[in-house]
Amino acid sequence: MDKNIICMKWGAKFSSLYVNILYAMVCRNLRLPFRFICFTDDGAGIDSSVEVRPLPEMYLDSELPERGWRKLTVLGKNLGGDIKGQCLFLDLDVVIIDDLQPFFEQAGRFLIVREWGFRDKVIGNSSVFRFQVGEHQDVLDYFLQNGEQVRQRYRNEQAYLSHSINQKGILDFWQPRWCCSFKRQCMRFFPACHFLPPSKPDGCKIVIFHGNPHPDVVLDGWVGHYGIRAARPATWIKDAWKLS
């Protein structure tokens, strides 16, 4: 089997429920045979149908701010020991609302979401990206050998990853409508956000919850600081972000 869905869970930011719901969403939206693998430091509570693997080793100073650098370990040549073929990486806080098969069909050696806030720059959002196992060990190795310099130049893992893959001449982006930002494309502007539910963009397959709020928070409605940002409950999110 050469189609793999992989995710990572470390620390206390997300519970096992997020892994289980992500697995359930994939099962409902992918007709192709696939393996679902979660790399984690705590497999307690994760569905028995999920392949649970230990986090690939990477030393990171605990005093450093969390910038997603650990995600680079999925680029290792011997990922999980026996994982081969294409890998579609999904962040735990995405919501899948439509067919995932096109994410394995679009041509390209490395595909990633085009970051909404930097349309004029080569920066992808790594909430959803696809790669071939073992093709990018060099990107991981360079970070492992030059981590301090990399962190001084790039704010986070996805900026470094995007620039490194672009230097290899193989960076491509998903079709624009497939991945949408909940904050930028679904939430209403003030004051409409207090009266109307978040909109469901046409053609969207995966809703990305980057930063706050998280999917579980918006199910019953959410109000941010000072009430300027808010999200009414949305049936279409509840219908997607669930176990069954």
C-alpha positions as YAML, in Angstrom:
chain: A
units: angstrom
residues:
- id: 1
  name: MET
  ca: [0.00, 0.00, 0.00]
- id: 2
  name: ASP
  ca: [1.57, 3.27, -1.14]
- id: 3
  name: LYS
  ca: [-1.01, 5.82, 0.05]
- id: 4
  name: ASN
  ca: [-0.38, 7.02, 3.59]
- id: 5
  name: ILE
  ca: [-2.12, 9.58, 5.79]
- id: 6
  name: ILE
  ca: [0.17, 10.72, 8.59]
- id: 7
  name: CYS
  ca: [-0.27, 13.04, 11.54]
- id: 8
  name: MET
  ca: [1.69, 13.98, 14.66]
- id: 9
  name: LYS
  ca: [0.66, 14.55, 18.26]
- id: 10
  name: TRP
  ca: [3.03, 15.68, 20.96]
- id: 11
  name: GLY
  ca: [2.65, 17.53, 24.23]
- id: 12
  name: ALA
  ca: [-0.72, 18.50, 25.65]
- id: 13
  name: LYS
  ca: [-2.08, 20.81, 22.95]
- id: 14
  name: PHE
  ca: [-4.37, 18.18, 21.41]
- id: 15
  name: SER
  ca: [-5.99, 15.11, 22.94]
- id: 16
  name: SER
  ca: [-6.37, 11.65, 21.44]
- id: 17
  name: LEU
  ca: [-9.90, 12.68, 20.43]
- id: 18
  name: TYR
  ca: [-8.39, 14.87, 17.72]
- id: 19
  name: VAL
  ca: [-6.52, 11.88, 16.27]
- id: 20
  name: ASN
  ca: [-9.62, 9.70, 16.36]
- id: 21
  name: ILE
  ca: [-11.83, 12.31, 14.73]
- id: 22
  name: LEU
  ca: [-9.21, 12.97, 12.05]
- id: 23
  name: TYR
  ca: [-9.09, 9.24, 11.32]
- id: 24
  name: ALA
  ca: [-12.90, 9.09, 11.14]
- id: 25
  name: MET
  ca: [-13.01, 12.05, 8.75]
- id: 26
  name: VAL
  ca: [-10.41, 10.42, 6.49]
- id: 27
  name: CYS
  ca: [-12.37, 7.16, 6.45]
- id: 28
  name: ARG
  ca: [-15.50, 8.99, 5.37]
- id: 29
  name: ASN
  ca: [-13.76, 10.98, 2.65]
- id: 30
  name: LEU
  ca: [-11.17, 8.68, 1.04]
- id: 31
  name: ARG
  ca: [-12.15, 5.74, -1.15]
- id: 32
  name: LEU
  ca: [-8.59, 4.64, -1.90]
- id: 33
  name: PRO
  ca: [-6.91, 2.00, 0.28]
- id: 34
  name: PHE
  ca: [-4.66, 3.81, 2.77]
- id: 35
  name: ARG
  ca: [-2.65, 3.51, 5.95]
- id: 36
  name: PHE
  ca: [-3.31, 5.99, 8.74]
- id: 37
  name: ILE
  ca: [-0.30, 6.56, 10.98]
- id: 38
  name: CYS
  ca: [0.05, 8.81, 14.01]
- id: 39
  name: PHE
  ca: [3.49, 9.67, 15.37]
- id: 40
  name: THR
  ca: [3.12, 10.56, 19.03]
- id: 41
  name: ASP
  ca: [4.72, 10.65, 22.46]
- id: 42
  name: ASP
  ca: [1.48, 9.38, 24.04]
- id: 43
  name: GLY
  ca: [-0.72, 6.85, 22.29]
- id: 44
  name: ALA
  ca: [-3.24, 6.49, 25.12]
- id: 45
  name: GLY
  ca: [-6.84, 6.69, 23.92]
- id: 46
  name: ILE
  ca: [-6.05, 6.50, 20.21]
- id: 47
  name: ASP
  ca: [-8.33, 4.27, 18.11]
- id: 48
  name: SER
  ca: [-6.93, 0.76, 17.68]
- id: 49
  name: SER
  ca: [-7.33, 1.06, 13.88]
- id: 50
  name: VAL
  ca: [-4.73, 3.84, 13.84]
- id: 51
  name: GLU
  ca: [-1.09, 2.78, 13.48]
- id: 52
  name: VAL
  ca: [0.62, 4.43, 16.44]
- id: 53
  name: ARG
  ca: [4.35, 5.04, 16.10]
- id: 54
  name: PRO
  ca: [6.83, 6.82, 18.39]
- id: 55
  name: LEU
  ca: [7.82, 10.36, 17.46]
- id: 56
  name: PRO
  ca: [10.99, 10.39, 15.34]
- id: 57
  name: GLU
  ca: [13.84, 11.67, 17.47]
- id: 58
  name: MET
  ca: [14.71, 15.36, 17.34]
- id: 59
  name: TYR
  ca: [16.35, 17.37, 20.11]
- id: 60
  name: LEU
  ca: [14.75, 20.77, 20.59]
- id: 61
  name: ASP
  ca: [15.56, 23.19, 23.39]
- id: 62
  name: SER
  ca: [12.50, 23.27, 25.66]
- id: 63
  name: GLU
  ca: [12.99, 27.02, 26.13]
- id: 64
  name: LEU
  ca: [12.43, 27.71, 22.45]
- id: 65
  name: PRO
  ca: [8.96, 28.81, 21.27]
- id: 66
  name: GLU
  ca: [6.92, 26.09, 19.55]
- id: 67
  name: ARG
  ca: [7.19, 26.64, 15.79]
- id: 68
  name: GLY
  ca: [6.38, 23.18, 14.46]
- id: 69
  name: TRP
  ca: [9.99, 22.17, 13.83]
- id: 70
  name: ARG
  ca: [9.31, 18.58, 14.90]
- id: 71
  name: LYS
  ca: [7.17, 18.10, 11.78]
- id: 72
  name: LEU
  ca: [10.35, 18.10, 9.69]
- id: 73
  name: THR
  ca: [11.16, 14.60, 11.00]
- id: 74
  name: VAL
  ca: [8.57, 13.08, 8.66]
- id: 75
  name: LEU
  ca: [11.02, 13.83, 5.84]
- id: 76
  name: GLY
  ca: [13.39, 11.13, 7.13]
- id: 77
  name: LYS
  ca: [14.42, 8.39, 4.72]
- id: 78
  name: ASN
  ca: [13.42, 5.59, 7.09]
- id: 79
  name: LEU
  ca: [10.10, 7.05, 8.21]
- id: 80
  name: GLY
  ca: [8.50, 4.59, 10.59]
- id: 81
  name: GLY
  ca: [10.74, 1.83, 9.28]
- id: 82
  name: ASP
  ca: [8.27, 0.43, 6.75]
- id: 83
  name: ILE
  ca: [6.35, 3.40, 5.32]
- id: 84
  name: LYS
  ca: [6.69, 3.69, 1.56]
- id: 85
  name: GLY
  ca: [5.17, 5.72, -1.26]
- id: 86
  name: GLN
  ca: [3.14, 8.91, -0.99]
- id: 87
  name: CYS
  ca: [2.40, 10.57, 2.35]
- id: 88
  name: LEU
  ca: [-0.32, 13.12, 2.89]
- id: 89
  name: PHE
  ca: [0.44, 14.96, 6.12]
- id: 90
  name: LEU
  ca: [-2.55, 16.41, 7.95]
- id: 91
  name: ASP
  ca: [-2.49, 18.64, 11.01]
- id: 92
  name: LEU
  ca: [-4.74, 17.42, 13.80]
- id: 93
  name: ASP
  ca: [-6.88, 20.56, 13.77]
- id: 94
  name: VAL
  ca: [-8.10, 20.38, 10.18]
- id: 95
  name: VAL
  ca: [-11.71, 19.61, 9.29]
- id: 96
  name: ILE
  ca: [-12.30, 17.43, 6.23]
- id: 97
  name: ILE
  ca: [-15.54, 18.23, 4.43]
- id: 98
  name: ASP
  ca: [-15.10, 16.61, 1.00]
- id: 99
  name: ASP
  ca: [-13.32, 13.96, -1.05]
- id: 100
  name: LEU
  ca: [-9.60, 13.54, -0.34]
- id: 101
  name: GLN
  ca: [-8.77, 11.48, -3.42]
- id: 102
  name: PRO
  ca: [-7.76, 14.54, -5.51]
- id: 103
  name: PHE
  ca: [-4.95, 15.19, -3.00]
- id: 104
  name: PHE
  ca: [-3.33, 11.99, -4.23]
- id: 105
  name: GLU
  ca: [-4.15, 12.64, -7.89]
- id: 106
  name: GLN
  ca: [-2.77, 16.16, -8.43]
- id: 107
  name: ALA
  ca: [0.55, 15.96, -10.24]
- id: 108
  name: GLY
  ca: [3.65, 17.13, -8.40]
- id: 109
  name: ARG
  ca: [6.51, 15.86, -6.27]
- id: 110
  name: PHE
  ca: [5.81, 18.15, -3.31]
- id: 111
  name: LEU
  ca: [2.47, 19.87, -2.76]
- id: 112
  name: ILE
  ca: [1.48, 22.22, 0.06]
- id: 113
  name: VAL
  ca: [-1.17, 24.85, 0.89]
- id: 114
  name: ARG
  ca: [-0.31, 28.33, -0.33]
- id: 115
  name: GLU
  ca: [-0.16, 30.48, 2.80]
- id: 116
  name: TRP
  ca: [-2.98, 33.05, 2.69]
- id: 117
  name: GLY
  ca: [-1.08, 35.92, 4.28]
- id: 118
  name: PHE
  ca: [1.94, 35.69, 1.97]
- id: 119
  name: ARG
  ca: [0.57, 35.28, -1.54]
- id: 120
  name: ASP
  ca: [3.53, 37.14, -3.05]
- id: 121
  name: LYS
  ca: [6.11, 34.96, -1.25]
- id: 122
  name: VAL
  ca: [7.20, 31.34, -1.41]
- id: 123
  name: ILE
  ca: [5.62, 30.24, 1.86]
- id: 124
  name: GLY
  ca: [3.29, 27.30, 2.25]
- id: 125
  name: ASN
  ca: [1.04, 26.34, 5.12]
- id: 126
  name: SER
  ca: [2.08, 22.86, 6.24]
- id: 127
  name: SER
  ca: [-1.32, 21.86, 7.62]
- id: 128
  name: VAL
  ca: [-1.71, 19.77, 4.46]
- id: 129
  name: PHE
  ca: [1.25, 18.65, 2.37]
- id: 130
  name: ARG
  ca: [2.17, 15.63, 0.24]
- id: 131
  name: PHE
  ca: [5.58, 14.15, -0.39]
- id: 132
  name: GLN
  ca: [7.31, 10.94, -1.36]
- id: 133
  name: VAL
  ca: [8.88, 9.08, 1.56]
- id: 134
  name: GLY
  ca: [12.65, 9.49, 1.67]
- id: 135
  name: GLU
  ca: [13.01, 12.16, -1.04]
- id: 136
  name: HIS
  ca: [13.83, 15.03, 1.34]
- id: 137
  name: GLN
  ca: [16.24, 13.67, 3.92]
- id: 138
  name: ASP
  ca: [18.55, 16.53, 2.89]
- id: 139
  name: VAL
  ca: [16.06, 19.13, 4.15]
- id: 140
  name: LEU
  ca: [15.86, 17.41, 7.52]
- id: 141
  name: ASP
  ca: [19.63, 16.92, 7.72]
- id: 142
  name: TYR
  ca: [20.36, 20.57, 7.04]
- id: 143
  name: PHE
  ca: [18.06, 21.61, 9.89]
- id: 144
  name: LEU
  ca: [19.57, 19.06, 12.27]
- id: 145
  name: GLN
  ca: [23.07, 20.34, 11.48]
- id: 146
  name: ASN
  ca: [22.25, 24.06, 11.30]
- id: 147
  name: GLY
  ca: [19.20, 24.47, 13.51]
- id: 148
  name: GLU
  ca: [20.18, 27.75, 15.16]
- id: 149
  name: GLN
  ca: [20.96, 29.47, 11.85]
- id: 150
  name: VAL
  ca: [17.74, 28.14, 10.30]
- id: 151
  name: ARG
  ca: [15.63, 29.44, 13.20]
- id: 152
  name: GLN
  ca: [17.28, 32.86, 12.92]
- id: 153
  name: ARG
  ca: [16.40, 33.07, 9.23]
- id: 154
  name: TYR
  ca: [12.97, 31.43, 9.21]
- id: 155
  name: ARG
  ca: [10.17, 32.09, 11.68]
- id: 156
  name: ASN
  ca: [8.82, 28.55, 11.63]
- id: 157
  name: GLU
  ca: [9.06, 25.09, 10.10]
- id: 158
  name: GLN
  ca: [6.74, 25.76, 7.18]
- id: 159
  name: ALA
  ca: [8.71, 28.78, 5.97]
- id: 160
  name: TYR
  ca: [11.97, 26.80, 6.05]
- id: 161
  name: LEU
  ca: [10.31, 23.78, 4.43]
- id: 162
  name: SER
  ca: [8.77, 25.84, 1.62]
- id: 163
  name: HIS
  ca: [12.01, 27.64, 0.78]
- id: 164
  name: SER
  ca: [14.06, 24.44, 0.90]
- id: 165
  name: ILE
  ca: [11.73, 22.55, -1.42]
- id: 166
  name: ASN
  ca: [11.49, 25.57, -3.73]
- id: 167
  name: GLN
  ca: [15.29, 25.63, -4.01]
- id: 168
  name: LYS
  ca: [15.03, 22.07, -5.31]
- id: 169
  name: GLY
  ca: [12.63, 23.31, -7.99]
- id: 170
  name: ILE
  ca: [9.73, 21.03, -7.04]
- id: 171
  name: LEU
  ca: [7.46, 23.18, -4.83]
- id: 172
  name: ASP
  ca: [3.84, 23.17, -5.97]
- id: 173
  name: PHE
  ca: [0.62, 24.33, -4.36]
- id: 174
  name: TRP
  ca: [-2.77, 22.68, -4.05]
- id: 175
  name: GLN
  ca: [-5.68, 23.91, -6.15]
- id: 176
  name: PRO
  ca: [-6.67, 27.24, -4.53]
- id: 177
  name: ARG
  ca: [-10.17, 26.25, -3.42]
- id: 178
  name: TRP
  ca: [-9.30, 22.88, -1.88]
- id: 179
  name: CYS
  ca: [-7.87, 24.17, 1.41]
- id: 180
  name: CYS
  ca: [-9.52, 27.15, 3.07]
- id: 181
  name: SER
  ca: [-8.69, 29.10, 6.19]
- id: 182
  name: PHE
  ca: [-11.43, 29.12, 8.80]
- id: 183
  name: LYS
  ca: [-10.31, 32.51, 10.12]
- id: 184
  name: ARG
  ca: [-9.86, 34.17, 6.73]
- id: 185
  name: GLN
  ca: [-12.49, 32.55, 4.52]
- id: 186
  name: CYS
  ca: [-15.22, 31.17, 6.78]
- id: 187
  name: MET
  ca: [-15.64, 33.56, 9.71]
- id: 188
  name: ARG
  ca: [-17.82, 36.59, 9.18]
- id: 189
  name: PHE
  ca: [-16.65, 40.13, 9.75]
- id: 190
  name: PHE
  ca: [-17.88, 42.09, 12.76]
- id: 191
  name: PRO
  ca: [-20.78, 42.54, 13.56]
- id: 192
  name: ALA
  ca: [-22.22, 39.87, 11.19]
- id: 193
  name: CYS
  ca: [-20.10, 37.23, 12.97]
- id: 194
  name: HIS
  ca: [-22.45, 37.51, 15.97]
- id: 195
  name: PHE
  ca: [-25.58, 36.76, 13.92]
- id: 196
  name: LEU
  ca: [-24.58, 34.55, 10.97]
- id: 197
  name: PRO
  ca: [-22.81, 31.17, 11.04]
- id: 198
  name: PRO
  ca: [-19.42, 30.74, 9.35]
- id: 199
  name: SER
  ca: [-19.73, 30.34, 5.59]
- id: 200
  name: LYS
  ca: [-18.75, 27.16, 3.73]
- id: 201
  name: PRO
  ca: [-16.56, 28.17, 0.75]
- id: 202
  name: ASP
  ca: [-17.41, 26.58, -2.61]
- id: 203
  name: GLY
  ca: [-14.98, 23.85, -3.62]
- id: 204
  name: CYS
  ca: [-13.35, 23.56, -0.21]
- id: 205
  name: LYS
  ca: [-12.30, 20.07, 0.85]
- id: 206
  name: ILE
  ca: [-10.28, 20.79, 3.99]
- id: 207
  name: VAL
  ca: [-10.86, 23.64, 6.44]
- id: 208
  name: ILE
  ca: [-7.68, 24.68, 8.22]
- id: 209
  name: PHE
  ca: [-7.87, 25.99, 11.78]
- id: 210
  name: HIS
  ca: [-4.54, 27.75, 12.18]
- id: 211
  name: GLY
  ca: [-4.11, 29.48, 15.51]
- id: 212
  name: ASN
  ca: [-7.31, 30.15, 17.47]
- id: 213
  name: PRO
  ca: [-10.07, 29.06, 17.55]
- id: 214
  name: HIS
  ca: [-9.83, 25.25, 17.33]
- id: 215
  name: PRO
  ca: [-12.56, 23.05, 15.83]
- id: 216
  name: ASP
  ca: [-13.91, 21.74, 19.14]
- id: 217
  name: VAL
  ca: [-14.28, 25.31, 20.43]
- id: 218
  name: VAL
  ca: [-16.45, 26.57, 17.55]
- id: 219
  name: LEU
  ca: [-18.94, 23.69, 17.55]
- id: 220
  name: ASP
  ca: [-21.25, 25.52, 19.95]
- id: 221
  name: GLY
  ca: [-20.11, 29.03, 19.10]
- id: 222
  name: TRP
  ca: [-17.05, 31.08, 20.03]
- id: 223
  name: VAL
  ca: [-16.31, 34.69, 20.94]
- id: 224
  name: GLY
  ca: [-12.78, 36.09, 20.94]
- id: 225
  name: HIS
  ca: [-11.30, 38.88, 23.01]
- id: 226
  name: TYR
  ca: [-13.35, 42.09, 23.03]
- id: 227
  name: GLY
  ca: [-16.02, 40.43, 20.87]
- id: 228
  name: ILE
  ca: [-14.54, 41.62, 17.58]
- id: 229
  name: ARG
  ca: [-14.01, 38.06, 16.35]
- id: 230
  name: ALA
  ca: [-16.71, 35.47, 16.82]
- id: 231
  name: ALA
  ca: [-18.20, 32.38, 15.23]
- id: 232
  name: ARG
  ca: [-21.79, 31.23, 15.54]
- id: 233
  name: PRO
  ca: [-22.42, 27.43, 15.60]
- id: 234
  name: ALA
  ca: [-22.25, 25.92, 12.09]
- id: 235
  name: THR
  ca: [-24.09, 22.72, 11.19]
- id: 236
  name: TRP
  ca: [-21.66, 21.92, 8.38]
- id: 237
  name: ILE
  ca: [-18.74, 21.86, 10.82]
- id: 238
  name: LYS
  ca: [-20.61, 19.69, 13.33]
- id: 239
  name: ASP
  ca: [-21.50, 17.27, 10.54]
- id: 240
  name: ALA
  ca: [-17.83, 16.87, 9.64]
- id: 241
  name: TRP
  ca: [-15.89, 17.08, 12.92]
- id: 242
  name: LYS
  ca: [-17.23, 13.95, 14.63]
- id: 243
  name: LEU
  ca: [-16.39, 10.31, 15.23]
- id: 244
  name: SER
  ca: [-19.35, 8.83, 13.35]
...
